[in-house]
Each structure stands twice: as structure tokens, then as C-alpha cells.
Amino acid sequence: MSSPGYHGGISGLLKNALDYLEVLAAEPRPYLHGKAVGCIVAAAGWQAGATSLMSLRSTVHALRGWPTALGAVVNSSAKPFDPKTRDQLSTVGRQVLDFARARVELC
């Protein structure tokens, strides 16, 4: 799940999209229950990105999802796709896949 950072929070557009998960409320596994969710935020600065990432991770928790151990911040005021950022994005993707594979093995 990815969002631009808006004043320390996630975008209203993403919040609106997440509202559609309400149709899953009555399911045996509601919302994002038991699903790994990689969290990525793009923001102009590290502080704005970190605060928005924290907000995104909290939202995933509230929807019963499991945010990956690493969340990535793309700092648009720096070189946004330097090797460090590329490695973080790759790690987030790997963690989602690792969780999905582990979940399949348990079932």
C-alpha cells in the first residue's frame, strides 16, 4: 500500500479507497485480516515521510492487516531512487512475498 505524505498522514484518496473494504466486514476474515501489507510513502522530507509511514502502518493495523517489518520512505526532496531507496523498496516487496509463502505453507 502506498501513499503520498500529506501533513503527517496518508492521502484522502487512499482513505476513500480503504472505505470500500467495509464490504468485507461480515466476512470470516474481515478487512485485511492476516494479510501482509507492504507500506510505502513518498514525501518531501524524511520527517514528513516517517510520520506518514507511521500513520499508514497504524491504518493497516486497524484493518487487521500485518504491515511488513520494513516500511519504505521515498524522499522526493532528495534523490528519490538512490541505491538505498531501491534496496528498501526491494526489501518491502520481498517481505510481502516471504509472508505470503509462509502463510501458504501453514494452510
C-alpha angles and dihedrals in degrees: 000000000000134000140169112246114252115188093320096318142078125274122278089232091060090046089053091050091050090054087070089067086075088086086070094056095103095044120111087247102034127201110338094338111169095352123131112235123193111213122212128173130186115202142150099257140009096261094051090046095048093048092048091047090054089051092049092049090050090051091052090050091050089054090052094251127135113238112213117257090252124049119188131226120200106203105209092191090063130044094303099203103039118145092267093055091044090053092049092051090048091050092051090052092047092050092053090050093046091052092048092050092048091049092052091051091053094051 
